Amino acid sequence: MIPSLALLAMVAVGLLAARRTRSTEDYLVAGRRLGAVRAGLSVAASAFSGFVFLGGAGLTAEVGAGSLFIIVPAGFTAALLCRTAGRRLALIAAVAGARTLPEAIRFRFGGRAAEALAAVAILGGSIVYLGVQLAALARAASFFQPQIAPGWALLLGFGALMAYGLAGGMLASVNTDVLQAVIMVAAAVAAFAWAAGVLSAPPGLVGAVADAGPGAASLLDPVGVLGASTGFGLLLLFSVGTLGQPHMLHKFLMLRSPATLRLLPAVIGTAQGLSLLVWIGLGGAAVILAATGALDAVRHTDETALAVFAAGGAPAVLTGLVAAAVVSAVLSTADAFLNLGAAALARDLPRALGIAPRPGLRPVRLAGLLTGVAALAVAGAHLAGGGLIAWLGTLGFGAFAAALAPTMALGLSWKRVTGAAAAASMGVGLGALLLLEVLRPNAAPGPAVLALGAAFLTLVVVSLLTPRRPLPDQVRLAMTL
């Protein structure tokens, strides 16, 4: 009941926002009217998807304490994001009126190569990421309503997303993000408070795991069963890699003023920190219940977070609230990627190819529909394959990190970086990741970390070897303030 009411509320808020969407500026950058609270909650909501609210507990039950390396960087990434790439993007939006990340990249570097590669990376990544979110929603729905086939649940989630996402664009996305962030924070705090009782009950976390044998006890090692290299690889990927996530970076193009950046890290950090309590609380409870055999009946690891409530005897209201948070987390990320993919297909790729984008909202909405249909196919394949949301989410995060993080981290601040270097870095990052995934499939996060390192090295080396071009005054101003 609670998840259904939350879903209806999100659709209603999104459709109300759609009525105020009258221009491409409204559709792509929410009219540039975001203050610190709306922008901060929107960044936090879109950053945390089914990856956190479904994948976190399942991954912790499988690999132990090592999963925490993914969420530890949240303690500083809000400030890192706002003070580096976010600050430059806000200034570029104020100076040049950029409406998408590829537009901001073209403004900084000139030429079309870097813009085209950024658009390709964002379009491809958006389709995959959106597909994973839809699959997560289908898993959650089929867990609570086993009589509903995952395919029908998938279509239901797709229909809800299309209902407001296509109509309202980023304006609808941001308005629903605020509601979704509030639901996510409330559910995470409540779930953590309940899970604390499970963790402190006899025999407690250590006793339950110790009684389960040496294999289970390894889950409590500082790196769990992952190994030190994998653990620190995750730490590096989810810290530096944050600077390459387009669904977070795009929000800085929507700010009312660059002055908003002063309060933004506090809003983002608080919302993210409270939301991550669900990973810690339900992850720890999942380890206990798995060690005692209470989770043996879970059909799929991604259902662990929800199965913890059934096995632990949680109140129905709490279970419903967390289910609503899962819906919120999934849709808050899904609608961002729906609109990013639409903008890349309808606006950025044509511009990079020298074709003037068609005016009006119809081409962008059609591009969004095509993006959604492609993502629906990815979701179906993911459900059929039975893969883990957490690891596939890590791959998607790593792909964006390898393609965009070096350019966003260094290229927007270091004047020596050239357009050729930015394009080469993106090409090497994506190419290296694809090659390593073919050679070492399912080896996350190793391929992503190596590809990220190769992209950074390429950016620096090519910048130093290519001639430095004089920067236009507007670009110099945006990079100096």
Secondary structure as UniProt FT lines:
FT   HELIX           2..18
FT   TURN            19..20
FT   HELIX           24..29
FT   HELIX           30..32
FT   HELIX           36..47
FT   HELIX           50..53
FT   HELIX           55..63
FT   HELIX           64..67
FT   HELIX           68..71
FT   TURN            72..73
FT   HELIX           74..83
FT   HELIX           85..96
FT   HELIX           101..109
FT   HELIX           113..144
FT   TURN            146..147
FT   HELIX           150..200
FT   TURN            202..203
FT   HELIX           204..211
FT   HELIX           214..217
FT   HELIX           218..220
FT   TURN            222..226
FT   HELIX           228..240
FT   HELIX           241..244
FT   HELIX           246..249
FT   HELIX           250..254
FT   HELIX           258..262
FT   HELIX           264..275
FT   HELIX           277..291
FT   TURN            292..297
FT   HELIX           301..303
FT   HELIX           304..312
FT   HELIX           316..343
FT   HELIX           344..348
FT   HELIX           349..352
FT   TURN            353..354
FT   HELIX           362..385
FT   HELIX           389..406
FT   HELIX           407..411
FT   TURN            412..413
FT   TURN            415..416
FT   HELIX           419..439
FT   TURN            441..442
FT   TURN            444..445
FT   HELIX           446..465
FT   HELIX           473..480
//
